[in-house]
């Protein structure tokens, strides 16, 4: 009985944050100093990501790529925070070594974003970054997108052998920001400037009006609502490039 209760308690404490949850708070030592999350990131989007270990090949290519994209994330108000279960001195030595590497068109790369030294695994445990079936001593490649209100908006996991696609992660954050700003959704493979999806009607009358839109018979399009067109009553778009 006690063992069952202890296991249940452990599962509760270590539960992975879900989309829509408040992101767990933490205080951590990093390569840029101590950070308090979320206080230090008020009003910012945050990309919190973990990597298995310093001085590993896939992680090095990821850090070089992400650092080369720093300005792109800065432009859309996204702060980057890295983490692994390594010491602060290991982090410092690694990011300094990265500066001497050249790969593809990247060289003289400086890691300006903080990298959390999580030797006690406190932050990794809070965010479910340690997965025992993979490794009990290394964090998996987890990616958490957290909005300015401190809410988890996206969670992505990559296996240890596969480097992340940071172009896709950047696109996803832009899509989230677009949805928040314009109360819309984004279709498959959406890129900034593409048409967006508007909510489907919730009444029979609304569905009939949407069908008129699909047939080109609607007189409801205005400058205020934008150019709305429909493929069917449940699939309605708004033109973005007018």
C-alpha positions, 0 to 999 in steps of 0.5 A: 500500500505504502509503495503504491502511494509513494509511486503515485506521489512520484508520478504526481511530482514528476508529471510532464507539463502539458500544453496549456499548463503554467510552465514550472518555475525555477531558479538556475545557474547558467552560463550567463548568470543566475536566472529566475523563471518566469520572473526574468522573462516577463513579456517574452516568449521562451524557447526552453530546450534540453540536450543530452550532453556537452561535447557531443556531435549532434548537440554541437551542430544544434547549438551552432545552428541555433546560435546562428539564428539568434537574431531571427528569434530576437526579432519575434521576441523569443528568448532562448534557454538551453539545458543539460545535466552537465556542470557550469564549467563543462558548459563554459568549456564547450561553448568556448570550443564551439567558437573555434569550429566551422561547419557549413557556412557557420564559423566564429559562432558565439553562444549568447543565450544561457545554458542551465547547469542542471547537475541536480536534475531539478529543472529537467525533472520538472519538465520531464526531460529525463526519460529512463528508457532512454537514459537516466543521466542524460536529458532527451532533446525536449523543446518547450515553447512558453508564451509571455503569460508563462503558459506552455504552448508547444512540446516537442521531443526528438530522439538522441540520434536526430538533430532538431529542425530549428527552422520548423520550430521558428515557423511554429512560434510565428504561427502561434503568434499569428493565431494569438494576434488574429484569432485564426488557425494556420493550415499545413505548411503555413508560412508568414504571409500565407492565407490563414484559416478562420473559425468554422460556423457553429450553426446551420445558418452559418454553414449555409452562409459558408456554402454561399462563400464557397460558391462565390455567392456571398456578399458578406466580404468587407474590408473589416472581415478581410477576403474570406473564401471557403472550400466547404462550410467547415474549411474557410480561409482569409486571404493575407496577401491582398 
